[in-house]
């Protein structure tokens, strides 16, 4: 994991569709990225758990967690 890279964190029920939206510039937050790619995913059983996890990954502790697992 490159410390200078920024990572988009989001949730979706259809990863392929969402990635196509990002790549086509339909998503404001990632429209300036060139060829965004998926580097990590998780699956959860409820929308509540998904949202909780997304919020965590956007915290400093969540960013440290991602940095560690993407580096290993």
N, CA and C atoms as a LAMMPS dump frame, in Angstrom:
ITEM: TIMESTEP
0
ITEM: NUMBER OF ATOMS
216
ITEM: BOX BOUNDS ff ff ff
-5.0000000000000000e+02 5.0000000000000000e+02
-5.0000000000000000e+02 5.0000000000000000e+02
-5.0000000000000000e+02 5.0000000000000000e+02
ITEM: ATOMS id mol type element x y z
1 1 1 N 0.851 -1.185 0
2 1 2 C 0 0 0
3 1 3 C 0.885 1.233 0
4 2 1 N 0.681 2.101 -0.929
5 2 2 C 1.424 3.355 -1.029
6 2 3 C 0.811 4.375 -0.081
7 3 1 N 1.609 4.92 0.849
8 3 2 C 1.094 5.864 1.836
9 3 3 C 0.559 7.143 1.203
10 4 1 N 0.957 7.457 -0.013
11 4 2 C 0.508 8.684 -0.663
12 4 3 C -0.799 8.496 -1.431
13 5 1 N -1.25 7.28 -1.571
14 5 2 C -2.484 7.018 -2.298
15 5 3 C -3.684 7.302 -1.412
16 6 1 N -4.76 7.705 -2.049
17 6 2 C -6.019 7.873 -1.35
18 6 3 C -6.927 6.738 -1.772
19 7 1 N -7.705 6.27 -0.832
20 7 2 C -8.595 5.156 -1.093
21 7 3 C -10.033 5.575 -0.866
22 8 1 N -10.881 5.24 -1.808
23 8 2 C -12.306 5.474 -1.701
24 8 3 C -12.911 4.328 -0.905
25 9 1 N -13.757 4.653 0.044
26 9 2 C -14.457 3.632 0.814
27 9 3 C -15.943 3.832 0.609
28 10 1 N -16.63 2.779 0.241
29 10 2 C -18.059 2.888 0.01
30 10 3 C -18.735 1.542 0.143
31 11 1 N -20.056 1.564 -0.005
32 11 2 C -20.814 0.325 0.101
33 11 3 C -21.743 0.201 -1.095
34 12 1 N -22.024 -1.037 -1.461
35 12 2 C -22.905 -1.301 -2.59
36 12 3 C -23.435 -2.719 -2.497
37 13 1 N -24.539 -2.96 -3.13
38 13 2 C -25.066 -4.327 -3.221
39 13 3 C -24.653 -4.973 -4.546
40 14 1 N -24.023 -4.185 -5.43
41 14 2 C -23.591 -4.69 -6.738
42 14 3 C -22.233 -4.074 -7.089
43 15 1 N -21.176 -4.754 -6.718
44 15 2 C -19.826 -4.228 -6.883
45 15 3 C -19.476 -3.971 -8.346
46 16 1 N -19.816 -4.878 -9.241
47 16 2 C -19.489 -4.689 -10.657
48 16 3 C -20.152 -3.441 -11.224
49 17 1 N -21.432 -3.248 -10.92
50 17 2 C -22.138 -2.063 -11.397
51 17 3 C -21.518 -0.801 -10.828
52 18 1 N -21.213 -0.816 -9.537
53 18 2 C -20.665 0.371 -8.88
54 18 3 C -19.293 0.715 -9.447
55 19 1 N -18.468 -0.265 -9.682
56 19 2 C -17.146 -0.011 -10.246
57 19 3 C -17.263 0.584 -11.649
58 20 1 N -18.207 0.095 -12.447
59 20 2 C -18.442 0.667 -13.777
60 20 3 C -18.841 2.136 -13.665
61 21 1 N -19.687 2.465 -12.682
62 21 2 C -20.087 3.864 -12.47
63 21 3 C -18.874 4.726 -12.141
64 22 1 N -18.024 4.22 -11.273
65 22 2 C -16.81 4.965 -10.913
66 22 3 C -15.913 5.16 -12.127
67 23 1 N -15.714 4.105 -12.895
68 23 2 C -14.82 4.182 -14.052
69 23 3 C -15.348 5.081 -15.16
70 24 1 N -16.667 5.213 -15.237
71 24 2 C -17.247 6.043 -16.291
72 24 3 C -17.388 7.508 -15.867
73 25 1 N -16.997 7.829 -14.633
74 25 2 C -17.069 9.212 -14.168
75 25 3 C -18.436 9.628 -13.658
76 26 1 N -19.316 8.681 -13.425
77 26 2 C -20.66 8.979 -12.937
78 26 3 C -20.697 9.283 -11.444
79 27 1 N -19.594 9.068 -10.75
80 27 2 C -19.538 9.281 -9.311
81 27 3 C -18.654 10.486 -9.014
82 28 1 N -19.228 11.491 -8.366
83 28 2 C -18.533 12.744 -8.099
84 28 3 C -17.205 12.521 -7.356
85 29 1 N -17.213 11.681 -6.333
86 29 2 C -16.028 11.524 -5.482
87 29 3 C -14.852 10.864 -6.183
88 30 1 N -15.099 10.151 -7.269
89 30 2 C -14.009 9.44 -7.941
90 30 3 C -13.885 9.791 -9.415
91 31 1 N -14.572 10.808 -9.865
92 31 2 C -14.574 11.097 -11.307
93 31 3 C -13.208 11.506 -11.842
94 32 1 N -12.299 11.979 -10.993
95 32 2 C -10.969 12.386 -11.443
96 32 3 C -9.937 11.263 -11.352
97 33 1 N -10.339 10.111 -10.842
98 33 2 C -9.41 8.979 -10.761
99 33 3 C -9.277 8.321 -12.122
100 34 1 N -8.073 7.906 -12.423
101 34 2 C -7.821 7.183 -13.659
102 34 3 C -7.821 5.696 -13.336
103 35 1 N -8.739 4.979 -13.948
104 35 2 C -8.857 3.536 -13.781
105 35 3 C -8.892 3.088 -12.315
106 36 1 N -9.917 3.501 -11.559
107 36 2 C -10.014 3.03 -10.17
108 36 3 C -10.139 1.513 -10.131
109 37 1 N -9.614 0.909 -9.087
110 37 2 C -9.678 -0.543 -8.965
111 37 3 C -9.999 -0.937 -7.534
112 38 1 N -10.537 -2.097 -7.362
113 38 2 C -10.909 -2.632 -6.049
114 38 3 C -9.667 -3.263 -5.429
115 39 1 N -9.34 -2.861 -4.208
116 39 2 C -8.183 -3.447 -3.522
117 39 3 C -8.579 -4.219 -2.268
118 40 1 N -9.831 -4.06 -1.825
119 40 2 C -10.274 -4.746 -0.615
120 40 3 C -11.797 -4.743 -0.569
121 41 1 N -12.389 -5.857 -0.191
122 41 2 C -13.835 -5.937 -0.021
123 41 3 C -14.182 -6.717 1.237
124 42 1 N -15.364 -6.486 1.73
125 42 2 C -15.935 -7.248 2.838
126 42 3 C -17.402 -7.482 2.52
127 43 1 N -17.947 -8.563 3.037
128 43 2 C -19.375 -8.848 2.923
129 43 3 C -19.967 -8.912 4.323
130 44 1 N -21.158 -8.346 4.468
131 44 2 C -21.843 -8.366 5.763
132 44 3 C -23.303 -8.727 5.552
133 45 1 N -23.925 -9.234 6.603
134 45 2 C -25.276 -9.78 6.488
135 45 3 C -26.385 -8.738 6.561
136 46 1 N -26.117 -7.587 7.147
137 46 2 C -27.171 -6.572 7.271
138 46 3 C -26.654 -5.207 6.83
139 47 1 N -27.57 -4.369 6.381
140 47 2 C -27.225 -3.011 5.987
141 47 3 C -26.639 -2.237 7.169
142 48 1 N -27.15 -2.489 8.346
143 48 2 C -26.632 -1.827 9.549
144 48 3 C -25.151 -2.158 9.766
145 49 1 N -24.782 -3.414 9.616
146 49 2 C -23.376 -3.82 9.778
147 49 3 C -22.5 -3.229 8.679
148 50 1 N -23.031 -3.175 7.459
149 50 2 C -22.278 -2.609 6.331
150 50 3 C -21.975 -1.138 6.612
151 51 1 N -22.985 -0.395 6.994
152 51 2 C -22.822 1.039 7.253
153 51 3 C -21.866 1.277 8.418
154 52 1 N -21.973 0.48 9.464
155 52 2 C -21.079 0.589 10.621
156 52 3 C -19.625 0.369 10.195
157 53 1 N -19.417 -0.638 9.379
158 53 2 C -18.059 -0.958 8.921
159 53 3 C -17.508 0.131 8.006
160 54 1 N -18.344 0.664 7.111
161 54 2 C -17.916 1.745 6.235
162 54 3 C -17.473 2.956 7.062
163 55 1 N -18.27 3.303 8.058
164 55 2 C -17.919 4.444 8.915
165 55 3 C -16.604 4.197 9.649
166 56 1 N -16.41 2.969 10.133
167 56 2 C -15.15 2.627 10.81
168 56 3 C -13.963 2.777 9.865
169 57 1 N -14.081 2.266 8.643
170 57 2 C -12.964 2.314 7.707
171 57 3 C -12.591 3.743 7.318
172 58 1 N -13.492 4.683 7.535
173 58 2 C -13.227 6.085 7.24
174 58 3 C -12.588 6.82 8.416
175 59 1 N -12.428 6.138 9.559
176 59 2 C -11.769 6.736 10.72
177 59 3 C -10.264 6.51 10.628
178 60 1 N -9.514 7.172 11.493
179 60 2 C -8.059 6.959 11.494
180 60 3 C -7.716 5.515 11.863
181 61 1 N -8.465 4.919 12.779
182 61 2 C -8.221 3.517 13.138
183 61 3 C -8.517 2.61 11.944
184 62 1 N -9.568 2.905 11.212
185 62 2 C -9.908 2.122 10.028
186 62 3 C -8.866 2.254 8.933
187 63 1 N -8.341 3.47 8.761
188 63 2 C -7.278 3.668 7.757
189 63 3 C -6.015 2.895 8.155
190 64 1 N -5.699 2.867 9.447
191 64 2 C -4.544 2.078 9.912
192 64 3 C -4.779 0.59 9.647
193 65 1 N -5.995 0.12 9.906
194 65 2 C -6.348 -1.279 9.658
195 65 3 C -6.127 -1.62 8.183
196 66 1 N -6.658 -0.793 7.295
197 66 2 C -6.489 -1.044 5.858
198 66 3 C -5.027 -0.99 5.448
199 67 1 N -4.296 -0.033 5.966
200 67 2 C -2.872 0.094 5.645
201 67 3 C -2.139 -1.189 6.014
202 68 1 N -2.451 -1.727 7.199
203 68 2 C -1.779 -2.935 7.655
204 68 3 C -2.131 -4.149 6.789
205 69 1 N -3.408 -4.359 6.502
206 69 2 C -3.756 -5.554 5.753
207 69 3 C -3.377 -5.456 4.285
208 70 1 N -3.369 -4.254 3.734
209 70 2 C -2.966 -4.098 2.335
210 70 3 C -1.451 -4.171 2.172
211 71 1 N -0.734 -3.9 3.222
212 71 2 C 0.72 -3.984 3.191
213 71 3 C 1.17 -5.443 3.312
214 72 1 N 0.441 -6.237 4.114
215 72 2 C 0.814 -7.643 4.356
216 72 3 C 0.535 -8.531 3.167
